[in-house]
Amino acid sequence: MPKEVDMVDMPGSNDVEPSDASLRDIRVVDPNVLRARGRGLYAHRKVRLRTLRVAIGMTQADVAQSGHLMQGQVSGMEAGGDHKVSTLTRYAMAIGGELDVAIIIDGRRYSLAGV
């Protein structure tokens, strides 16, 4: 029969109980958000801008403010269409990322410099 181990006996354990205030600060994570974030791990997975923004917990207003864009621009970008690389770069930076423009030929990916 396995021996019961008290958490205090475990190396690296913390014997301090969490306070009510600290428990209230724990964010509830939507499983759909986790799935959207996980999709970024696959090299050829495509994701919509809105899905990415929601997955990292930002609003359109947050992206607009951080990227020095108008909220209408963010909305329009997320709706699809033809976008300027400079605007996509600002969007990417606003959500904590960077834009990588690439051309794929015969399965080989070529990231473009200076774009």
N, C-alpha and C positions, 0 to 999 in steps of 0.2 A: 504494500500500500504506500503511495507516495506521501512524503512528508509535507505537511502544510507549512508554507513559508509566509511570515508576516511581511508586508511591504516595507516595514522599517528595517528588516533584516537584509533587504536586497541592496546591492551596491548601487549607488547613484539615485536611490529613491529619496523622495522628499517627504518628511513626516509632517509637513504643515498642511492642514486642511484648507482647501480653497474657500475664500470668503464669498458671501452672497454677491457682493459687488463684482468680483472677478468672474463669477459664473454668469452674471448678466451680460458681461462684455464678450462672451463667446459668440461668434457669428454662426448663425445657422447656414449651412452650405446646401444649396440646391443640387441634387444629384445631376441635373441637366447641365449645370455649370461645370461640374467635374468632368462630365463626358466631353463637353466642348473644349475644355483645357487639355484634356488627354489627346484630342485629335491633333493637336499641334506636334505631337511626337512622331507622327508619320510623315515622311518626306513628301509624298505626293498627295496628301489630303488637302482638299480645298475647303475654305471656310469663309462664310460671309462676314463682312465687317461688323454688322450688328451682332452676330453670334459671338464674335471675338470680344467686342466691347462689353456685352452683357456678362460673358464668362469671367472677365476680370473685375466686374462689379462697378463699372462706370456708367454714367448717364450720358446722353448726347450733350447736355449742357457742360458736364465735366470735360468731355473731349474738346468741345468748342473753346472753353476757357483755357485749357492747358495748351491747345494747339494753335491758339490765336486765330480761330475760325469762327464763323457765325454758326449758330445752331442749325439754321436752314441748310448750310453747306454740309454739315455732318449728316443731316437727314437725307439730303440728296445723294450723298456718296453712298450711304447705306442702302438706298433704293436701287442702286445700280447705275449703269451708264458709262459714259466715257469720262475718265478722270485725268487731271493733270498729275504728273509725277510729283511735282512740288507740293500739291495739296495732299496727296497720299503720304508723302514723306512726313508732313506736319501731323497728319492723323496718326501715323505709326509712332511718332515720337510722343504724341500726347497720351498714348496708352502704354508707354514704357517700352516701345519696341523700335525697330528700324525697318526701313523698306529695302527689300532686295529684289531688284528687277533682273530677270534672267530670261534667256532664250534656251529652249530645249530642242536639241537636234539629235535624232536617233537615240533618244533616251539619255543623252548626256546634257547636263545642266551647265550653262555658261552664265555666271553672274556678270552683269554689265557694270563697268567702272564709269564713274562720272555721269551717271544718269540720275 
